[in-house]
Amino acid sequence: RPRCLGEETVTTVALKDVSKVFRNGTLAVDNVTLDVHDGEFMVLLGPSGCGKSTVLRMIAGLEDPTRGAVLLDGELANDLPPQDRRIAMVFQDFALYPHMTVRENISFPLRLAGIEPAPRGERVADVASALGIGDVLGRKPSQLSGGQRQRVAMGRAIVRRPGLFLMDEPLSNLDSGLRAELRAEISALTRELGVTTIYVTHDQAEALTMADRVAIMRRGVLQDVGTPTQVYGRPATLYVAAFLGSPRMNLLEASVYVHLDRYVQLKLGEQSLYLPWTDIRSRAVAHYHGERIVVGMRAEALTPVVPDDPGDVLRGRIRYLEHHGHESLAFLDIGATAVVVDEMGAPVEVTEPGQRGLRRLGRVVQRLAGRPVEP
Ligand code: ATP
């Protein structure tokens, strides 16, 4: 039966309490519930083996969920074979047909769907020009660069105008310059087409730059879902706090003492920080009165202040500085890392103890910033 042109496409996905246990007993996906909205670019992020590919493969129908429901446009799809799901998928190995030209590769799904040669050719030309591969249509995959091959794979996936586009680490076989370039192109293309996209990666830079929302997984369990700003700035779990961002978020243990209507005291070792009651962050920790919590502070949120700053500060001594060109990282004896940039905006120049910068920053005084992370 001819499909594609004019046919309704799937645009939303919902997973309800989905688990996957493989025959060997591996629990790859553990009770995941996730909604992907129409036109959204959702990234599944997590370390190798966390179950993100398995989630994608269940949406595509390549694996059966052991428990739970996969809904496509609100309808239960657990038993729908992959070819009836009207979903396009791109894998990391591209999987092009080596004996076919680029033109034939891209038009293949249209041929399968029974589309006539004339509209087929037109569609292939449109897609190829959108992807910047119009001039290599006559070549075989072996005569293409890695980036061109990936564009052909994408062309073949989108030529049927799917409503839902699944991508599993599509850039992982490319070098870093090309990755960054294609990352921007994929974002632009999927948004232009308005296609709902679910994109799997273990690369957090990819996730944070491309996603409308990121879903972070660990050992089969969904840890957090939100916009890049939300998951980076307000991580739901300690795991996400430590996983996202480089340098790693500072996670310091503190005891909480609430001084009602005045301030919340966070006792970190020998020193204390005081969050005024008017600071909304004080409300977030107030119900841990008398308990120990972990406070998360981004290194870039810790900024040196002049030593006699009267404000509420955290004091630490620099153990060593690491230069990164545009900034330096100061590793402090209180177990925290701070980003240090001098007044001119240039990295602090310090090679040995006793020199200008280090003496000046010998007693680094740090402001508390960032949000306390719940344990
Ligand atoms: P990667 O990025 O390395 O592909 P991932 O996050 O995509 O990792 P999955 O491929 O979904 O992870 O695998 C999740 C877990 O399930 C892993 O422990 C993996 O070894 C296991 N697994 C995957 N496929 C199978 C299978 N067919 N049989 C048994 N175990 C499997």
Boltz pocket constraint, residues with backbone or C-beta under 6 A from the ligand:
constraints:
  - pocket:
      binder: B
      contacts: [[A, 22], [A, 23], [A, 24], [A, 26], [A, 27], [A, 28], [A, 46], [A, 47], [A, 48], [A, 49], [A, 50], [A, 51], [A, 52], [A, 53], [A, 54], [A, 55], [A, 202]]
      max_distance: 6.0
